Amino acid sequence: MRIMSVHRAFISRLLAPRHVRGRLLVLVLPVALLGVWLKLARIDRFYPGSQAADIAAKAWSEAAFGAAWILLWAGLVAFGPRWYRAAALLAAHVATLVLGVFLVVSHEYVMKTGNPLTAEQILYAWRGRGELDALLESQTSPATVGLLVWVAVSTTVLPPLLAGPVSRVLRSPSRLVRRAVAAGAALLLAASAWSAPTVSAAFALAPPVQLVVTPLREASAYPDEPSADVAADVAAPDSRLEPTAGEDQRNLVIITLESHRATSTLPETRQPVTPVLDALAADSLTPSRGYSILPHTSKALTAIHCGFAPPTDHDNTEADAGSLPLPCLPELLAEQGYSTAFFQSATENFERRRGTARNLGFESFRSMDSMDKDGFFRANYFGYEDDIMLGPARDWLDAVDGSPFQMSLLTVTGHHDYILHGQDLIDFVDDPLLNSYLNAIHYQDAFVGRVIEMFKELGLYEDTVFVVTGDHGEGFGEHRVFQHDNTIYEEGIRIPYLVHDPRAAGVRLDQPANQLAVLPTAVDAIGFDLVSEHEYQPSLLSDAPQGPLVATCWARGRCTAVIDGDRKLIHHFGDRRDEVFDLAADSGELTDLAADSDPRWMAEMRDEALQWYVDAEAWYAAHRGEETTD
């Protein structure tokens, strides 16, 4: 009987909770205030010294959303029968707990990257769960844990404890007040989606609002139709190589430097950061500036080795069998009797790198997972120092035994979080994080030198052409953006770029080039003609115009850029005003010239970037027999 009595009391309390109004207010108010407080912390981080009006404009969405959240649940628990109000209160507990966790996670993501957390990023992290454990562990700070604990306590412990005292000071609302609450919640929710035209919507909008608005903005970001020649390009026969008459066919090595921004984008340092690359560039073919096409490693590897636009998605489809429309460089060279191998000092358990290498056409693949780690230090959460590749690469070269080869090496030391375990750091700059990064790319620079020396020791140097480039750069808040995926400024997309032929003199071109020119240039340099109906970028050896160069952020509809000679247009898709920079006079992109630029030129460049992206999407969709998203 006693058990039944307790059971009935529990059911009664569940269906008719006491002090509902007080409990609800204690539940939702702290989380609503937390959202505003976290936004103020972000404003202080990214816009220090802001005036009161600017702070209000940037924090408006959080304040409106927080107020709407309070009124929404107040309205839901104020109407209907007792069981409905009890269910609404339970839903408020669950929803507010989820909201609080999301606010904290989103805040930490923005503080680390300068970009809003979107549904696409959440899905990407979910698909990569397990692969990203080390990354998440490295980014979880005591402050983050403390905030999450506070959210849990404020949504589970405090409401029942404080509900009684708070309820006693609250009056029961009249029917008119209840209706006003419902109307106010609707108006505030709508108002929370507004941002002042003088601020970035990506920064200003509250994280939950951003989560809803971003897909809507993406859907209308690009033209509806691809260019007419996309279908013809898909139907074209595969590319192939033919030996150039009278030319020796030589070996090829491609070194891709992880997160390695061009030396010219670095701040002033106490000593040179990349002395090896600086010296090597003098004896190499180099464009005036080198660019990544999409600042994400798997995408960059595809552009470098294939010579065409990579898939622009977040699904890592470059690792799917048969997903690439044309054969890439390793496959083309294998058809000519070359042995091919890909080495990386990172784990293969991120973004299915083994599958990507196989898709690019490499016959052999080695990651740090299968390499001897004794005597090598951990570089970051993704891998070991790059010297770990030298032994396996030397063994493979010995096994090739004189036959022509193409070898690709992907470093990892430059990748976030730039830990360099157990290493004595050089004092390049005062900023600790930036100094760690500079030490990481200094190591990568020395690694290039050790690769060159290894080839000299093996007697292969004179018969080999070396391409040294980066996958992308890395931002450190120069334009309020960190890391690389959506860093469209020079620090994010400008990279080392040189073609070193021991038999040729160094040449510096007077035009920029991007990663799409690597394949045609490398093919040309090692003694082959590229035969294809696909329109590749011209070889840098031809000195033909490269044309305006497009770069795009990884997030769809976030940002894109066009480099037209020394001029650069950055399109922000309405998030804020487009920008124009003169890179010859302003390499740090400090002076926006958009107000004084020709509107027709800006429109032409913007249209070119948008059409390029749509055509790339349509090309892959047609190859896979899919329908385009627009």
N, C-alpha and C positions, 0 to 999 in steps of 0.2 A: 504493500500500500504506500509505503514511504517513497519507493522508487517511482511509482506512478504519479505521486503528488509532485515530486521534483520534476518529472517529465512534463506534467501539465504546466507547471510554473515556467519551465524553460520555453515551452511553446507559446505560452501567453506573453512572456517577455519579448519573444522574437516577433510575434505578430502585433504586439502593442508596446513598443519600446517607450520608455519614459523620457521626458525632457527632450522631445524630438528637436524643437527649434534650437535649444542651446547646444545639443549634441552636433547638429548640422553646422552651426556657426563655428564651433571649435574645430570641426573637421575641415571645412573648406577654406576658412580665412588664413590659416598659416601657410597653406600651399599657394594660395593666391598671392600672398605677400612675398613668399619665397621666389615666385616668378619675377616679380618686380625687383627684388633685391639682387637676384642673379643678373638681371639685365643691367642694373646700375654698375655691377662689378665688371661686366663686359664693356660698358661704355668707358669706364675708367681705364680698362686695359687697352682698348683700341682707339679711343678718342679722348685721351687725357687733356684736362684743361677745358673741356666743353663748357659753353655758357648754359645758363638755366634753360633758355628756349630750346637749344639743341638737345639737351638732356630730355626735356619734356617730349620733343618730337620723336626721339629714339625710344623712349620708354612708354609712349602712349599705347601701343598695341598690347603690351603686357598688362598695363593698368586696366584697359578696357576688357581684355579677355578675363582677367582675374575677377573683376566686378561682375561680368556676365556669368562666370562660373558659379559665383555665390548666388546670384539671383536665379539662375537656372534651377539649381537644386532646391532653393527655397521655394520656388514655385511648384516644383514637382512634389514636394512633401506636404504642400499646403492644401492640395485638392484631393478628392476621391475618398473612397472608403478606407477603413483602418488598415486592412491588409495591403492595399495599394501603397499607402504612405510608408508602411513598414518595408515593403519591397523597394520603394524608391530610396529610402534611407540606406538600405544595404547596398544598393547599386551605387549610391553616392560614395560610400566607403571604398568600394572596389575601384571605381573610376578615379577618385581623388588619389588613391595610392598609386595607380598606374600613371596618372598625370604627374605626380610629384617625382616619381622615378624618371619619367621621360624628361622633365625639366632639368633634372640634375645631369643626366647623361648627355642631353643636347647641349647644356652649358659647357660641359667638359670638352665636348667635340669642337664647339666653336672656339673655346679658349686655346685648344691645341692647333687648330687648322685655319681659323678665320672664316670658315664656311658653315652654313647652316646644315643641320642634320636632316636629311630627306628620307622619304620612304624607300627610294632606290638604294641609299646607303645602308639602311636598316636591313633590307632584303639581301644586299651583298654580304653584310656581316653575318646574317643568318646562314646563307649558303656556305660561307667560309668558316663556320664554327668549327673549332678544332684546329684549323689552319691558323687562326688569328689569336689563339690562346696566349702565346708569348707576347704578342703586341698588346693585347688588352691588359695582361698582367703588368707590363712595363708602364702602362699609362694610368693605372689605378693608384691614385694618391690617397694618403690618409684623409685629406680634406674631402675627397669624393666619397669615401666610405662614411665619413662623419655626416655628410649631407644626406646620404641614403638612409643612415640610421635615424636621423631626425625625421625624415619623411615617414618612415615606418612607425616611429613613436607617435608622431603628430596625427596619424590617420588611424591608429589602432588603440593606443593607450590613453591619450589625452581626452578624446571625446567622451567616453563614459565617465572619466574622473571629474571633468569640469562641466559636464552638461547641466547638472542641477543648479549650481550657483549662477551660471550664465542664463539659464531659462528663467530664473526668478526676476531678472532685470529686463526681460523681453516681454512685450505685450503681444497678445494674440492679434494677428493682422485681420483687418476687415476684408470683406470680399473685394471691395474697390482696391485696397492695397495689394491684394493677391494678384489682381488683374494687372495693376501697374507694374508689379514685379515681373510678371511674365513678359509684358511689353518691353520693359527695360532690359531684360536679358536678351531678347531678340535684337534690340537696337544696338546694344553693346557688342554682341557677337559680330554683327555686321560692321560696326565701327572699328573693331579690332583688326579687320582686314585692310584698313586704310593706313597708308604711310605717307608722310610729307614728301613732296617732290624733291626736296633738298637732301634727302637721306636715302641710303641704300635700303630697299625693301627687304633684301636678303638678311640684312642686319636688324632692321627695325621691327619686322613682324615677330610676334610671339611664336615660339617653336611649334605649338599645336596648330596655329593658323598657317605657318609656313608649310607644315606637313600637308595641309589641304590645298593651299594655293599653288605650290610648286608644280604638281602634275597638270593643273589647269593652264599655267603659264607655258609649260613645255609643249602642250598640245597645239598651241597657236604660235610657236616660236619660229617655225620654218615654213617655206613655201609648200604648197600642196603637191606640186608635180616635179618629178626629176627631169633632168635634161633629156632631150629626145635620143641622144646617142648612147644612153645607158644600156638599153636592151641590145643594141648592136654589139656593144663591148662584151656583154655576157655571152653572146653567140659566137664571138670570135674564137678561132682555134688557139690552143695553148702557145705560150711563148717558147722559144728554144734558143740555144746558142750555136754559133758556127765559128770555128777557129778563124781568126783574122789572117789573111794571106801574108806570109813573110814575117809573122810575129811569133815569138816564143810564148807558149802557154805556161803560166807561172802559178805558184802557190798563192793562197790568199788567207790572211788572218784578219778577223774583225774583232776588235776589243771594244766592248760597250761598257762604259763607266757609269756605275749606278749613282743617280742623284747628283751628277757632277756638273755644276753650272760653269759656264765659261769664265775664265780668269778675269776678263774685262768687267764682269758684273760683280766682282768681289770688292769689299771695302778695302781701304788702305791697311796693309799689314806690315808687321815689323820685319818680316823677311819673306822672300818669294814662297808661294804656296805650291806652284806647279813648275819647278825648274826643268824637269824632264820634258814635259809637253811644250814648254816655251822654246826650248832648244830644238826639239824635233820639228816644230812648226816651221822653223826657218829653212829646213831641208825637205819640206813637204808641199803638196798641193793643198791649199786652204782657201775656203771662201772668205769673204770679208766678215761674215757672221754666220754661224751655224745654228739651226733651229730644230727643236723637236716638233713633231706634228701633233702629238697628243701626249701630254706629260704623265704617262702611266706605263710601267715597264713592259708588260706583255704587249701592249699596243705599239710601243716604240720598237720592240724587237721585230714585230711583224712588218712595220714600215721599213726598217733598215734592211731586213733580209729578203723582202718581197718587192719593194719598189712601188707598192700601191697602198692606198689608204687602208688602215686596219679596221676591223669591226669597231664601231663606236659604242657598243653596248657595255653593260656592266655584267654580262653573263659569261665573260671569258670564253666566247665562242671560238676564238682563234685556236683553242685547244681541242675543239670538236673535229673529229675525223671528217675530211672532205669539205670543211667549211670555207676554205680559201679558194677564190675563183680561178687563180692562175698558179702555176708552179713557182716556187720561190728559189732563191739563189742556190741553196744546197742541193735541191733536186735537179736544177738545171746543170750544175757542175757534175753531179753524180752521173748524169746521162753522158757526160764527156769523159768518164773514167776517173773522176776525182773521188778520193775518200773524204768523208765529212764527219765532223765531230763538234759537239757543243759541250762546253764546260761552264759550270757556275759554282761559286763559293757559297751560295744560298741553298737552303733546303728546297727540294723539289715539291714539298707538300704545301705549296702555296700557289694558287691559280693554275694548278695542273701543268706545271712547267714542262714536265716530260712529254705530255701530250702536245703542247705548243711546239716544242723542238721537233717532235715527230712530224707534225703537220707542216712545219717549215721545210722538211725534207732531210733532216740530219739522220745519218745512219747510226751514229753513236752519241750517247748522252751520259754525262756524269755530273752529279751534284755533290755537294759536301756530305750528303748522307752516306755515300759509299766511299768517301775518302778517309785516309788515315789522319786523325786529328791530333796525334801526339806532337807536342811542340808548337802548336798553333793556337792563337788566342781567339776568343769569341769576339766578333766585331760588333754584333747587335743581335736583336731577337730573331733575325732571319738567317744568320749564317756566321761563318768564320772568316778570318783574314784571307785576303785573296791569294797569298802565296801558297795556300793549300792546294791550288790548282796546278802549280808548276810541275810537281812530280808526276801526277797523272797525265798531264799534257805531254811531258817529255817521253813518258812510256808509250803513249799513243803514237807520237812522231817516230819513235824507234820501230814500232810495229808496222807503220805505213811503209817503211823501208824503201824510200826513194820514189814512190809513186806520187803523182800530184795530189794535193790535198787542200781542203778549205776548213779552217778551224775558227770557231767563235768562242770567245771568252767573255763571260758576264761577271763583273765584280759585284760585291755587296757591301764593302766596307763603308761606302759613302751614304748608305741608307740610314734613316732615322732608326734608332735613337743615338747613333754615333758614340757608342760606349767605349770601344777599343779597350777591352778588359786587360788590365795589367800593363798597359803601355804608358811610357813617360810622354806627356804631351808638350808640344812646342808652344810657346807663348806668342801666338800670332796677333790676337786682339784681346781686349778686356772682357767682352761678353762671353760667359762660360759656355753657353750652348753653341754659339757661333764658332767659338774657338775649337770645340770638340769636332764640329763639322769640318772645319778647315784642316784639322789634323787627319780626319778621315780621307779627304780628297788629296791631301799631301801624300798619304800612304798609297792611294790609287795611282797617283802620278809616278811614284817610285816603282810600283808594280809594272807599269808600262815599260819602264827602263829595264826591269829584270826580264821581262818577256823578250825584248829586243836582244839583250845580252845572251839569253838562252839560245836564240836562233843563230847568233853569231858563233857560239860555242859548237853548235851542231852542224855548222857549215851550210845552213839553209837561208841565211839572211839575204844574200844577193838574189836568190831565186824566188823571193817572197815579197808580195805587196801587203802593206799593213794599213788597215783603216782603223782609226781611233776616233771614237765619237762617244756621246753620252745618250742615255735614254731620255733624260730630262734634267732640269735644274732643281733648285730647292729654294723656297722662300723663307725668310726669317723676319717677316713683318714689315718689310720695306714698303709694301702697299697694303698693310693690314691683312696679309694672307701668309700662312705658314705651310711648310712642306710643299707638295708639288701638284697633286691631281687637278686642282683648279686654280693654279697660279699661272695666269696668262701673261704676266709681265716678264721682262727680260730675265729676271732671276729664276723664273720657272721654266722658260722654254729655250733660252739661249745656252748652247752646249759646246764643248770642244768638238772640233770637226777637222780632221786632217787625213790625207791619203799619202802615205809615206812609201815611195818607191826608191830603194837604194840605188837604182840605176839612173834616176832622173833628178834634175835640179829642182829646188824649191820654187813654187810659184804661188803668189797671193793674188786671188781674183778680186775684182772690184765689184762683186755682187754677192749677196747672201745666198745660202742654199739650205734646204732642209733634208731630213733623213731619206726622203724618197729618191734623192739623187745618188745614194750610196750604191744601190744595185747597178744602175747603168754605168756609173763611174768605175766601180770595181771590175765589172765585166770588161770594160774597155781597157783598164790598166793591166789586166792579166792576159790579154791577147785574144779576146773573143768579140764577136759581133752579136748583138741582141736582136733577134728576129721576132717580131710580134706585131699584131694589129692593135694591141693595146697601146695607148699613148703614155709612155713613161716620161719621167723628167729627163731632160738632156743630160748626157755625161758632162761632168765638170771639165773633162779634158777637151771637150769640144768648144768650150767657152761660149756656147749658145746661151741666150737669155733664159734664166730660170723662171722668169715671170713673177707675178705677185705670189707670195707664199702664205698659205693658210695654216693656222694653228687653232686648235679647239680645246676647250676644257673637257675633262672627262664627264662631268655632269651635263646632261642634255639641256640645252637652253639656258646655260649659266653664263658662259662667256666664250668669245671667239676673237681671233685677231687676224689681220692681214698685213703682211710686211711687203711694202711696195718700194723697193730701193731702200732709202734711208727713212722713209715715212712709215709709220705704223698706226693702224686704226684698231682700237679695241671696242668691240660691240658687247654691251651688257644686257641685251634683250629687254630693255625697258626697266631693269632693276635700278639703274641710274643712267646718267647721260653718257653717251659714247665719248671716247677719248682719242686724241691724236697726238703723236709724239714725233719729234725729229730726232732719230737715234744717233745721227752724226754729231749733233750739238748737245744732245741730252740723253746720254746712254742710261742714266738712272731713272728716266721717265718721271721727272719732277715737274715739268711744265706742260700742261695740257693746252694744245693749240687748236682744239676743236672749234672754238668760237671764231677763229680766224681762218679756218680751212674751207676749201671749196665744197659746198654741200653736194654737188654732183659727184665729185670724186669720192666723198664719204659714202654716198648712196651706192655707187658702183662697187666699192670695196666691200661694203656690208652685204650687198646682194651676192657677190662672188663667194664670200665665206658661207653664207646660208645655203647657196646652191651646191657648193662642194659637199657640205654635210648631208644634204638630202640625197644627192647623187650617190654618195657612199652607202647610205642606208639602203637605197633602192637597188644598187648593184649587188649587195650581199643578199637582199631579200629575193631578187630574181634568180640568183645562183642557187639559192636553197629552195626555190619554188614557193616562197612565202609572199604574203601581201604586205605592202609597206604600211607603216603606222599612221601616216597622214591621210 
